[in-house]
Amino acid sequence: MKQLKLTGFLFFFFLTESLTLPTKPQDVDDVSITQKFIEDNIGYITIIAFAQYIQEASFEEVEMLVKAMTEYRDKCLADMTLPECSKLANDVLLENICTMEGLPQKHNFSHCCHKADFERKHCFLHNKKADVGFLPPLPTLDPEEKCQTYKNNRESFLNNYIYEVSRRNPFVFAPTLLTAAARFEEMTKTCCEEQEKANCFRTKAETFIQYLKALSSYQKNVCGALMKFGPQILKSINIAVLSQKFPKIEFKELISLLEDVSSKYDGCCEGDVVQCIHGRSKVMSHICSKQDSISSKIKECCEKKIPERGECIIYSNKDDRPNNLPLREAKFTESENVCEERDADQENFMAEFLYQYSRRHPELSTPELLRIAGVYEDLLRECCNTENPPDCYRHAENKFNETTEKSLKIVQRECEHFQISGKDDLKYHYLINLTKLAPQLSTEELTFLGKEMVTALTTCCTLSEEFACVDNLVDLVLGELCGINENRSINPAVDHCCKTNFAFRRSCFEGLEADKTYVPPPTSQGLFTFHTDLCQAHNEELQRKKDRFLVNLVKLKPELTRVELQSLLMDFTNVVKKCCQAQGPEACFKEEGPKLSAKSQVA
């Protein structure tokens, strides 16, 4: 494979589906460059697709598929008239996976291989597992060893990195993973030239990990919305996001852009890596070809090469609100003919309302904009059946303000809790809450969700745009909890909040109590059996073990109060401290473990 040149191959990129050049009359230069990029990076793209579809596959098995797909590429580049070269790239990939000897049986996906076309693709999609606790820990190398490995065999080093990250992030879009690989290589090059290599890797890795986590959460949330609620909610999300970012875009132009943006998600959310890359490129071409009418902030971005301009645009500032834009759009609340206009084309009417409201309110979160659109739709449904509709909907702004006030109070309460409690107590609060709400989730998932809630508040609660920041990030955490697949089931109450109304799921979760259907395990399953590995754990690792202990304690004793649970957590901390300082730690743990277990019985 050639040099991976794709810093910034990110977030908005979208074109067609096969490895061959499309025949539609599009921007030929952009299409050709995107196609060349795919051909040059077919190895990396194959690794991502295979590792995401079959997460259990070994690196050696992935390398076998890379070889087969590279041969396919070379054959088609030599003679595009061959029958197999007219197939969609994802179909070729899945065919090759299914024909690898013994692989479908070994990794339990034979049932997918017996299907065809859409059913096969859908089956492989549902084979993906968001909870990757079944995989071994991510391999870690000493910095010196890492640098030597990179120097000795760059290609194998990067291939292995992409494989390990892809199988642990099965729903992240391929362009994002390719960007992550490019950033990882840049980080490796930089840090391997430093004397303090370990410190360099540690410092740069934190930003890098946050970048990947942020995009992963957003992509899973949007794909989950698409899978559970269909294309209409996806369209609404994109209207809100694009209208805020590009407030001077005309509605007709926005609708045209939405066709490209929405179609991209079909490939990206289904794991069709080639269609995803093509689709993103199409969106970028659209935006840059109309930049004068879309945004004044992206000129420099659009002058960059295709693989770099996507990240530039997504991280560009929101455009300034047009000076001639009034604070309210009168046609939606003051016109006498609102009901007639709505009835003429309800979908388009509601889309325009969301567009007009979003471009006027850059301070609101995406979920809040969707809530207001929902409130307006319900209000019109009621008003248009009255004798005097205009008199009814004329007070719509009051309804919108009430909705925002309710959401604002939730955020203010959470931020006050953060200010009073501090980071650790806040984390324990959310670990207990989330485990009581959804004890069926794995310990890994629950500890992750608890940490993400804390990250949302610590990131946002001191910012001037506190409300939008908190509401957007907490919505992503709920998206992680609800999952991406439409058939994911946790418990009746949580499922109801996840599947009933996308915009209002936050307020739904606010009203939930501990799951009444949950039956705890009959025994402690070794929860109070401690060993000297606790003494070897560094601060971060020990903290992870404390978090796991608390979550598993809630699963075992869901009836305990928050005070009782935190008291037992403190006792656990004291046992670890006491025994690790004792002359015989193992004997100390054997003595103290049963005492803590007994205390939990009477707490």
Salt bridges, closest charged atoms under 4 A:
ASP30 OD2 - ARG309 NH2 3.17
ASP40 OD1 - LYS2 NZ 3.81
ASP40 OD2 - LYS36 NZ 2.94
GLU56 OE2 - LYS129 NZ 2.85
GLU61 OE2 - LYS106 NZ 2.79
GLU61 OE1 - HIS107 NE2 3.05
ASP74 OD1 - ARG73 NH2 2.93
GLU84 OE2 - LYS75 NZ 3.35
GLU95 OE1 - LYS87 NZ 3.14
GLU144 OE2 - LYS197 NZ 3.61
GLU164 OE1 - ARG167 NH1 3.21
GLU164 OE1 - ARG168 NH1 2.46
GLU185 OE2 - ARG154 NE 2.59
GLU253 OE2 - HIS286 NE2 2.83
GLU253 OE1 - LYS290 NZ 3.35
ASP260 OD1 - LYS282 NZ 3.53
ASP260 OD2 - HIS286 ND1 2.84
GLU270 OE1 - LYS121 NZ 3.02
GLU303 OE2 - LYS299 NZ 2.92
GLU311 OE2 - ARG183 NH2 2.47
ASP320 OD1 - LYS297 NZ 3.73
GLU329 OE1 - ARG360 NH2 3.58
GLU336 OE2 - ARG394 NH2 3.24
GLU341 OE1 - LYS331 NZ 3.51
ASP343 OD1 - ARG342 NH2 2.90
GLU347 OE2 - LYS235 NZ 3.09
GLU352 OE1 - LYS331 NZ 3.27
GLU363 OE2 - HIS361 ND1 2.92
GLU368 OE1 - ARG371 NH1 2.51
GLU377 OE2 - ARG381 NH2 3.93
ASP378 OD1 - ARG381 NH1 2.72
GLU414 OE1 - ARG506 NH2 2.23
GLU444 OE2 - ARG548 NH1 2.66
GLU445 OE2 - ARG488 NH2 3.20
GLU452 OE2 - LYS213 NZ 2.93
ASP471 OD2 - ARG371 NH1 2.94
ASP471 OD1 - ARG506 NH1 2.79
ASP475 OD1 - ARG505 NE 3.37
GLU480 OE1 - LYS220 NZ 2.81
GLU486 OE2 - HIS126 NE2 3.72
GLU510 OE1 - ARG413 NH2 2.81
GLU513 OE1 - LYS516 NZ 3.67
ASP533 OD2 - LYS545 NZ 3.17
GLU540 OE2 - ARG544 NH1 3.55
GLU541 OE1 - ARG544 NH2 2.67
GLU541 OE2 - LYS545 NZ 3.91
ASP547 OD2 - LYS427 NZ 3.02
ASP571 OD2 - LYS599 NZ 2.59
GLU586 OE2 - HIS531 ND1 2.84
GLU591 OE2 - LYS595 NZ 3.43
GLU592 OE2 - LYS578 NZ 2.80
GLU592 OE2 - LYS595 NZ 3.55
